[in-house]
Amino acid sequence: MALTPEGRTKKQKRERLNARGIRYFLPVSNGMGKAGIPDFICAVPPTGRILAIEAKAAGKSKNTTALQDMRLQEIRDAGGIALVVDDVSQLEGVC
C-alpha cells in the first residue's frame, strides 16, 4: 500500500530518529488520552530531554489545531522541545 504524504514524512522522521539513537513512540488516539498529542514523543540521549514532533506532509500547510498548539506549548513550558516539522532537515541541530 502506498504511503500518504504525511505517512512519507513520518517514515523519514522515524529513520532520522533511529539513525541518531533517539527513542520515541507514536501515541495512538483511542479516546483514553489527551487530544492534540504530537505524532512523536522522543527522549533525546544523553540528557533524556523530551522532544515532541508534530509531523506534517512535505510542502503542505503547517497549520496546527488549537488543541495541538496547546499541547506543544505545554511541552515547551515543561522544558521540552516541541516542533512542527514538514521536512526532516528541520531537525538539524535538534537531533
C-alpha positions as CSV (number, residue, x, y, z in Angstrom):
1,M,0.0,0.0,0.0
2,A,1.3,3.4,-0.9
3,L,2.1,5.9,1.8
4,T,0.2,9.1,2.2
5,P,2.3,12.4,2.0
6,E,2.1,12.6,5.8
7,G,3.0,8.9,6.1
8,R,6.1,9.5,4.0
9,T,7.2,12.4,6.2
10,K,6.7,10.3,9.3
11,K,8.8,7.5,7.8
12,Q,11.6,10.0,7.1
13,K,11.4,11.2,10.7
14,R,11.5,7.6,12.1
15,E,14.6,6.9,10.0
16,R,16.3,10.0,11.3
17,L,15.5,9.3,14.9
18,N,16.6,5.7,14.6
19,A,19.9,6.8,13.0
20,R,20.6,9.1,15.9
21,G,19.7,6.5,18.6
22,I,16.7,8.6,19.8
23,R,14.0,6.6,21.5
24,Y,10.5,7.5,20.5
25,F,6.9,6.3,20.4
26,L,3.9,7.4,18.3
27,P,0.9,7.8,20.6
28,V,-2.4,6.5,19.3
29,S,-5.5,8.4,19.9
30,N,-8.1,6.0,21.2
31,G,-10.2,8.1,23.5
32,M,-8.2,7.2,26.6
33,G,-5.6,10.0,26.5
34,K,-5.4,13.7,25.7
35,A,-6.4,15.1,22.3
36,G,-3.8,17.0,20.4
37,I,-0.8,15.0,21.4
38,P,2.1,15.3,18.9
39,D,2.8,12.5,16.5
40,F,6.2,11.6,18.0
41,I,7.2,11.8,21.6
42,C,11.0,11.3,22.0
43,A,13.7,11.1,24.6
44,V,17.0,12.6,23.3
45,P,20.1,11.0,24.7
46,P,22.2,11.5,26.7
47,T,20.1,14.1,28.6
48,G,16.7,12.4,28.1
49,R,15.2,15.7,27.2
50,I,11.7,15.4,25.7
51,L,11.3,16.2,22.0
52,A,7.8,16.3,20.6
53,I,7.3,16.4,16.8
54,E,4.0,17.1,15.0
55,A,4.7,15.8,11.5
56,K,3.1,17.5,8.5
57,A,3.2,16.4,4.9
58,A,6.2,18.0,3.0
59,G,5.3,21.2,1.3
60,K,1.8,21.3,2.8
61,S,0.4,23.8,5.2
62,K,2.0,23.5,8.7
63,N,-1.2,24.7,10.3
64,T,-2.0,23.0,13.6
65,T,-5.2,22.8,15.5
66,A,-5.8,24.8,18.7
67,L,-5.5,21.6,20.7
68,Q,-2.2,20.7,19.1
69,D,-0.9,24.2,19.8
70,M,-1.9,23.9,23.4
71,R,-0.2,20.5,23.8
72,L,3.0,21.8,22.1
73,Q,3.1,24.8,24.4
74,E,2.6,22.6,27.4
75,I,5.7,20.6,26.4
76,R,7.7,23.8,25.9
77,D,6.5,25.2,29.2
78,A,7.8,22.0,30.9
79,G,11.3,22.4,29.3
80,G,10.9,20.1,26.4
81,I,11.3,20.8,22.7
82,A,8.2,20.9,20.6
83,L,8.3,21.3,16.8
84,V,6.0,21.2,13.8
85,V,8.0,19.7,11.0
86,D,7.3,19.0,7.3
87,D,10.9,18.3,6.3
88,V,13.5,16.1,8.0
89,S,16.1,18.8,7.6
90,Q,14.2,20.9,10.1
91,L,15.5,18.5,12.8
92,E,19.2,19.6,12.2
93,G,20.7,20.9,15.4
94,V,17.9,19.3,17.4
95,C,18.6,15.6,16.8
